[in-house]
């Protein structure tokens, strides 16, 4: 799957919890999306899609396909290094 390019507006460090390829979705829940980083993971809580309005991660998930194969990145690039 191509990277899902979003602007991150709010995140919280999830610590060393979980692992996977950088930018990959590890979990989705009430706290948002838990995304793998080079060293641990973060919870994305608020984000904005290109040409979209800012919203909570759960609201984003209601209108966009987000699943185990989802990978978060930045426009024009595959995720590399730490998030």
N, C-alpha and C positions, 0 to 999 in steps of 0.2 A: 504494500500500500504506500502511496505517496505520503509525504509528511503533511500533517494538518498544520497549516500556518496560522497562528493566532498571536495577538498582542497580549502579553501577560500583564494584568492590572493588579493582581493580588495573589500572593503565595505565602506559604508557611513551610519552614524546614521540617521534613519528616524524619530527619536524622539518618542513621545508617540503615534504617529499615528498608528491606527489599533490594533487589538488583535486577538488572536487565540491560538491554542496549539503551544507550543514552537517548532520551526522548520518548521511550516506549511507555505506554499506559500500563501501570501495574495494578491499579484498582480505581474504581469509581464508586463514590458513596456520598453521604451527606456533607462531608468535608470538601468535596470537589473531586478532582482527578489527581491520583498519586502518580507522579512521573519519575522515571529513573534518571538519575544524574550520574556524572562520572564518579561521584563519591556519595552514595546514598540515594535519597529521593526527596521530592518536594510535593506539597499539595497545592495544585493550582485551584484557587478559589474564585477568582474573577478574571474574565478574559474578554477579548473582542476579536471577532472574525474580520477579515478584510471586508470593507464596505458594510460592516455590521455595527450594532450598538453594543456598548459594554453590558455584560450580564454575568450573573452567577454561573458557575460551572454546571450546576444541575439544570438550569434553564437552557444553557447551551446544548446539553445532552438531549433535551427534549426535541430540539429541532435539527440536530446534526448527527450523522452516523458516527458514533464513538463506541469502539469495541476493543477486544483484545489485540487486534492487528493495528490499532491506531498508533501513529507515531507523531509526536509534536515536534515542530521545527520552526525555522524562521524563513521568510519568503526568499526563494531562490537558492536555498541551500538545505542539504540534509543535515540533521543535527550532528555536530562534531564536538568533542570535548565536553565540558560541563555545561549544564543548563543554568 
